[in-house]
Amino acid sequence: MALLERVSTLLRANLNELIEKAENPELLLKQLVLDMENQLLQVKTQVAIAIADQHLLEKKRAEHAAAAAEWRRKAELAVAKGLDDMARGALERTLSFDRLAVSFEAQAEDQRLEADSMRQTLRKLEQKLAETRAQAEMLMAEHRRAKVLGRATQARQHAGEMQDQTIGRVKDRVRQSAAQSAAVSEVLAPESLEDRFRTMEESEQVEMLLTQLKERAAQG
């Protein structure tokens, strides 16, 4: 019964639900297939035992039926010889073997039904195992693809971030270089007409102030 309960649990197993709850889906699927293979081997053994027991019970029924027939023949022989006491003993043996033959026949029929049930369970488990293997291979392939795609997505994101950072650094360098170039250009640019007049006026002011200083010094 424990074996059949385990087999029944495996037959009712929902792979998708199990995978959703599993931390390692591939390991779970491999273990599930291994468990089903082990259960299948045990069921095959139980089926073989059940069939062997059925054949043994049928053999016992046949032996007791043959014994009953033999004692019935002896009872008939005793009656023919006028040996009623021996006939009664033989008939008692005949009835005993008949009862045992009927009992073994009933047990053999029960065993046949059990063996048939075990055969059906075996076929269902074999079918479930084949389906589970195929589905497990498909799900494991999907899981591996998902992991590969996940790593590829992470790589693309990382590459994108690095590219953005690199472009940002290049832009900063370009802006800095442009600012430096503008500053140099401003410093090295030739004087405009306004700048030249301003320089001349400043020079005249300096000369006028210098003349005033000299006049005050001479008066003093």
Legacy VTK file of the C-alpha trace (Angstrom):
# vtk DataFile Version 3.0
C-alpha trace
ASCII
DATASET POLYDATA
POINTS 220 float
0.000 0.000 0.000
2.830 2.405 0.805
4.334 1.755 -2.617
1.015 2.384 -4.371
0.523 5.587 -2.377
3.944 6.857 -3.465
3.185 5.905 -7.066
-0.186 7.650 -6.848
1.533 10.789 -5.559
3.969 10.722 -8.465
1.144 10.186 -10.961
-0.687 13.239 -9.585
2.431 15.421 -9.565
2.069 18.750 -11.355
5.463 19.658 -12.745
4.687 23.320 -13.305
3.603 23.807 -9.697
6.649 21.924 -8.406
9.016 23.984 -10.564
7.486 27.286 -9.479
8.152 26.378 -5.832
11.642 24.942 -6.412
14.840 26.863 -5.786
16.670 24.683 -8.319
14.197 23.500 -10.999
16.742 21.380 -12.890
17.767 19.492 -9.757
14.108 18.976 -8.836
13.228 17.575 -12.272
16.212 15.219 -12.304
15.325 13.978 -8.816
11.670 13.526 -9.792
12.584 11.431 -12.842
14.979 9.371 -10.707
12.261 8.781 -8.097
9.808 7.680 -10.786
12.386 5.298 -12.273
12.954 3.770 -8.832
9.216 3.456 -8.218
8.764 1.915 -11.658
11.383 -0.716 -10.856
9.628 -1.515 -7.570
6.231 -1.724 -9.268
7.657 -4.109 -11.879
8.971 -6.273 -9.055
5.581 -6.205 -7.302
3.787 -7.101 -10.544
6.108 -10.069 -11.045
5.474 -11.208 -7.462
1.705 -10.796 -7.861
1.708 -12.858 -11.071
3.881 -15.520 -9.450
1.501 -15.694 -6.462
-1.455 -15.997 -8.841
0.176 -18.902 -10.660
1.031 -20.568 -7.335
-2.583 -20.296 -6.109
-3.885 -21.662 -9.397
-1.442 -24.548 -9.111
-2.607 -25.242 -5.540
-6.259 -25.183 -6.694
-5.480 -27.622 -9.470
-3.607 -29.921 -7.089
-6.471 -29.949 -4.567
-9.052 -30.452 -7.333
-7.002 -33.400 -8.625
-6.751 -34.809 -5.075
-10.510 -34.449 -4.638
-11.055 -36.281 -7.931
-8.688 -39.049 -6.867
-10.473 -39.561 -3.503
-13.813 -39.542 -5.309
-12.508 -42.297 -7.553
-11.410 -44.249 -4.474
-14.825 -43.764 -2.867
-16.460 -45.148 -5.996
-14.075 -48.100 -5.903
-14.890 -48.757 -2.235
-18.614 -48.638 -2.949
-18.125 -51.103 -5.790
-16.358 -53.428 -3.359
-19.086 -52.986 -0.723
-16.667 -51.239 1.635
-18.922 -48.490 2.940
-16.609 -47.371 5.766
-13.726 -46.863 3.340
-16.108 -45.123 0.952
-17.194 -42.737 3.719
-13.545 -41.924 4.585
-12.734 -41.347 0.953
-15.747 -39.067 0.531
-14.729 -37.064 3.613
-11.299 -36.566 2.036
-13.019 -35.644 -1.237
-15.108 -32.940 0.448
-12.066 -31.562 2.293
-10.036 -31.255 -0.909
-13.053 -29.778 -2.723
-13.333 -27.065 -0.056
-9.621 -26.308 -0.299
-9.802 -26.215 -4.101
-12.689 -23.720 -3.928
-10.765 -21.611 -1.408
-7.627 -21.568 -3.540
-9.725 -20.723 -6.607
-11.196 -17.685 -4.800
-7.736 -16.596 -3.663
-6.372 -17.077 -7.172
-9.170 -14.900 -8.575
-8.447 -12.156 -6.017
-4.758 -12.386 -6.841
-5.536 -12.167 -10.574
-7.505 -8.957 -9.988
-4.671 -7.535 -7.893
-2.117 -8.470 -10.563
-4.283 -6.803 -13.231
-4.512 -3.675 -11.085
-0.732 -3.683 -10.617
-0.281 -4.068 -14.399
-2.514 -1.045 -14.997
-0.570 0.949 -12.419
2.654 -0.102 -14.101
1.410 1.035 -17.532
0.256 4.393 -16.105
3.569 4.904 -14.367
5.495 4.020 -17.531
3.401 6.523 -19.491
3.791 9.168 -16.779
7.541 8.578 -16.683
7.825 8.998 -20.456
5.773 12.213 -20.305
7.755 13.478 -17.328
11.063 12.807 -19.059
9.957 14.695 -22.163
8.472 17.559 -20.169
11.488 17.691 -17.869
13.847 17.947 -20.833
11.712 20.732 -22.305
11.458 22.621 -19.013
15.165 22.236 -18.297
15.942 23.567 -21.782
13.602 26.512 -21.156
15.228 27.123 -17.782
18.710 27.064 -19.330
17.579 29.434 -22.084
16.087 31.759 -19.495
19.371 31.780 -17.572
21.335 32.452 -20.760
18.953 35.234 -21.764
19.165 36.657 -18.263
22.943 36.718 -18.399
22.823 38.234 -21.890
20.395 40.916 -20.702
22.614 41.696 -17.730
25.623 41.848 -20.042
23.789 44.219 -22.380
22.709 46.384 -19.475
26.244 46.423 -18.109
27.642 47.189 -21.557
25.057 49.934 -21.991
25.958 51.456 -18.650
29.655 51.307 -19.502
28.941 52.825 -22.911
26.915 55.629 -21.324
29.681 56.254 -18.818
32.307 56.261 -21.571
30.252 58.609 -23.741
29.701 60.864 -20.733
33.424 61.008 -20.032
34.140 61.723 -23.698
31.534 64.500 -23.713
33.051 66.021 -20.571
36.491 65.938 -22.140
35.160 67.492 -25.359
33.428 70.277 -23.397
36.548 70.884 -21.317
38.729 70.979 -24.420
36.302 73.347 -26.138
36.309 75.674 -23.124
40.097 75.666 -23.001
40.278 76.376 -26.720
37.824 79.245 -26.352
39.871 80.699 -23.490
43.092 80.439 -25.473
41.427 81.923 -28.506
40.180 84.810 -26.417
43.627 85.447 -24.962
45.441 85.164 -28.262
42.889 87.061 -30.359
44.238 90.342 -32.002
43.192 93.663 -30.425
40.087 95.215 -31.826
39.870 98.942 -32.835
38.083 99.741 -29.586
40.829 98.026 -27.599
43.484 100.084 -29.397
41.694 103.406 -28.681
41.239 102.376 -25.054
44.949 101.613 -24.766
45.860 104.962 -26.324
43.543 106.912 -23.984
44.951 105.114 -20.956
48.479 105.966 -22.123
47.574 109.676 -22.479
46.085 109.699 -18.986
49.253 108.189 -17.596
51.395 110.871 -19.370
49.146 113.684 -18.078
49.360 112.422 -14.499
53.116 112.118 -14.826
53.388 115.749 -16.047
51.311 116.949 -13.116
53.516 115.128 -10.666
56.639 116.692 -12.191
55.119 120.245 -12.013
54.273 119.827 -8.322
57.709 118.560 -7.641
59.297 121.580 -9.384
57.147 124.022 -7.410
58.045 122.367 -4.154
LINES 1 221
220 0 1 2 3 4 5 6 7 8 9 10 11 12 13 14 15 16 17 18 19 20 21 22 23 24 25 26 27 28 29 30 31 32 33 34 35 36 37 38 39 40 41 42 43 44 45 46 47 48 49 50 51 52 53 54 55 56 57 58 59 60 61 62 63 64 65 66 67 68 69 70 71 72 73 74 75 76 77 78 79 80 81 82 83 84 85 86 87 88 89 90 91 92 93 94 95 96 97 98 99 100 101 102 103 104 105 106 107 108 109 110 111 112 113 114 115 116 117 118 119 120 121 122 123 124 125 126 127 128 129 130 131 132 133 134 135 136 137 138 139 140 141 142 143 144 145 146 147 148 149 150 151 152 153 154 155 156 157 158 159 160 161 162 163 164 165 166 167 168 169 170 171 172 173 174 175 176 177 178 179 180 181 182 183 184 185 186 187 188 189 190 191 192 193 194 195 196 197 198 199 200 201 202 203 204 205 206 207 208 209 210 211 212 213 214 215 216 217 218 219
